[in-house]
Amino acid sequence: MTPRRRRATGRGRRAQRNEAARLTEQLMAEGFSKKQVGEILGRNPSLVSQFFTKNKGGSFVEALRAVVQEVQAGGPRGIEALKALAAAHIQPRLTREGKRARVRSRDVVRAEKTVGKGAERHKEWTSTMARAGKRSRR
């Protein structure tokens, strides 16, 4: 019986990291956590972890580059200041027509309800039934 092959220890993994992971690593070396990097980008920290594991984050490279340059140049290190800097470099997904795309967000349906002496009150709510009603009204 032949001996079992050893698993790779991940030595080549670091060389294969994408640009977003490398820039995030530089921010972590400057003392930021993945959670703080996520706050700066305006995204969930789990997405920042996916820069390392699933090679995601290509659309955030420009924003991360700007933040890394600012931090290494000795600029402001406050989360809010860096968040404003990164926001200028993050582009939302667009449809073919150029409108902002709805990416995994819920449909919001407005229901009008009259309360009291003719006063109008609006509620926003989401549900499958409301979405179906919205489609049938088109």
C-alpha positions in Angstrom: 0.0 0.0 0.0 1.4 3.4 -0.9 1.6 6.1 1.7 -1.0 8.9 1.7 -0.2 12.1 -0.1 0.2 15.1 2.2 -2.1 18.0 1.7 -0.6 21.2 0.5 0.0 23.6 3.5 -1.2 26.6 1.6 2.2 28.1 0.9 1.3 29.0 -2.6 -2.0 30.5 -1.5 -0.4 33.8 -0.5 1.2 34.3 -3.9 -2.2 33.8 -5.5 -4.1 36.4 -3.5 -5.9 39.0 -5.5 -5.2 42.7 -5.3 -8.1 43.4 -2.9 -6.7 40.9 -0.4 -3.2 42.4 -0.7 -4.5 45.9 -0.1 -6.7 44.7 2.9 -3.6 43.0 4.3 -1.7 46.3 4.1 -4.5 48.0 6.0 -4.5 45.2 8.6 -0.7 45.7 9.0 -1.5 49.4 9.7 -3.7 48.3 12.6 -7.2 48.1 11.1 -9.4 45.0 11.5 -11.5 43.3 8.8 -14.5 44.7 10.5 -13.2 48.2 10.2 -12.2 47.7 6.6 -15.8 46.5 5.9 -17.1 49.7 7.6 -14.8 51.8 5.4 -16.1 50.1 2.3 -19.7 50.2 3.5 -20.0 46.5 3.3 -20.3 43.5 5.6 -17.1 42.2 7.2 -17.8 38.7 5.8 -17.3 40.1 2.3 -13.8 41.3 3.4 -13.0 37.8 4.5 -14.1 36.5 1.0 -11.3 38.7 -0.5 -8.9 36.1 1.0 -10.9 32.9 0.6 -12.8 33.3 -2.6 -10.8 35.9 -4.5 -13.7 38.4 -4.4 -13.5 42.2 -4.2 -12.3 43.3 -7.6 -14.7 46.2 -7.6 -13.2 47.6 -4.4 -9.6 47.8 -5.5 -9.7 51.5 -6.4 -11.3 52.4 -3.1 -8.8 50.2 -1.1 -5.9 51.8 -3.0 -7.0 55.3 -2.2 -7.5 54.4 1.5 -4.1 52.6 1.7 -2.3 55.6 0.1 -4.1 58.0 2.5 -3.2 55.9 5.6 0.4 55.4 4.5 0.9 59.1 3.7 0.0 59.9 7.3 -3.5 61.3 6.5 -6.6 60.9 8.7 -7.1 57.5 10.3 -10.7 58.0 11.4 -13.2 55.6 10.0 -15.6 58.3 8.9 -13.0 60.2 7.0 -11.7 57.0 5.2 -15.3 56.0 4.6 -16.0 59.2 2.7 -12.7 58.8 0.7 -13.6 55.2 -0.3 -17.2 56.1 -1.2 -16.0 58.3 -4.0 -14.3 55.3 -5.6 -17.1 52.7 -5.2 -19.4 52.5 -8.1 -22.9 50.8 -7.7 -23.9 48.1 -10.2 -25.9 49.6 -13.1 -28.5 48.1 -15.4 -28.1 48.3 -19.2 -30.1 51.5 -19.2 -27.7 53.1 -16.7 -30.0 53.0 -13.7 -28.8 51.6 -10.4 -29.4 47.8 -10.3 -31.4 46.1 -7.6 -28.9 43.6 -6.2 -30.3 41.3 -3.6 -32.4 44.0 -2.0 -36.1 43.6 -1.1 -39.0 45.2 -2.9 -40.5 47.9 -0.9 -44.2 48.4 -1.4 -46.0 51.5 -0.2 -49.5 51.0 1.3 -51.6 54.1 1.9 -53.9 54.2 4.8 -56.2 57.1 5.9 -56.2 57.6 9.7 -58.2 60.1 11.6 -59.6 63.3 10.1 -58.5 62.8 6.5 -54.8 62.6 7.4 -52.8 60.3 5.2 -50.3 57.9 6.6 -47.9 55.8 4.6 -46.4 52.5 5.7 -43.6 50.7 4.0 -43.6 46.9 4.1 -42.3 43.9 2.3 -43.8 40.6 1.6 -44.3 38.1 -1.1 -48.0 38.9 -1.3 -47.2 42.6 -1.6 -44.8 41.9 -4.4 -47.4 39.9 -6.3 -49.9 42.7 -5.8 -47.4 45.2 -7.1 -46.8 43.1 -10.2 -50.5 42.7 -11.0 -51.1 46.5 -10.8 -48.6 47.2 -13.6 
